[in-house]
Amino acid sequence: MKLILASQSPYRAGLLRGAGIPFTAMPAYIDEGAVKHAAILSGQNVAGTAMQLARLKAEKITRDHPDVLVIGGDQILVCGNDWFDKPVDSAEARSHLRRLRNRTHRLVTATICLRGNQNLWQHVEEPLLTMRDFSDAFLDSYLTAEGHHATTTVGAYRLEDQGIQLFERIDGHHSAILGLPLLPLLGFLRRIGYLPN
């Protein structure tokens, strides 16, 4: 059995690699903005939208690889009623972090496994992260230290680096925060015989 990760995320790939799971990474490009916009207009909930995006990514890969197990994943940051995307530049990263400062947000993380048209497994986790009331001076120094990395993740932070200093509380599994809930996924892969028991 072969496994494809339908993602360009180095964080998801790093989690699988670190766990010793054999896989191939294949980015699946879809118009995420259009899907989110339509979901918001129709009143769809965040978890359903994240799962829809994960499914669309996996389906795109399964078209050319119908006999391969494909993992699709997506993550949406929600604070209050606002859905966040990756910041496009440093100014937007600053704006996002100011909006998240001293507040709790959710990282709605959806994962799905398809083979052909068959949905074999899906899972959603929603870690809660509370940013501390950091100063503008700290924000400036943080963004300077992060450089372009602040635009590579939703929320403009990387917990495995200096982004951890932005927080006062985190509730949820670390792998789900990075975009792939590893323990439930490993359990599924063992159940279907892809990994040994």
Secondary structure, 3 states (H helix, E strand, C coil): CCEEEECCCHHHHHHHHHCCCCCEECCCCCCHHHHHHHHHHHCCCHHHHHHHHHHHHHHHHHCCCCCCEEEEEEEEEEECCEEECCCCCHHHHHHHHHHHCCCEEEEEEEEEEEECCEEEEEEEECCEEEECCCCHHHHHHHHHHHHHHHHCCCCCCCCCCHHHHHEEEEECCHHHHCCCCHHHHHHHHHHCCCCCC
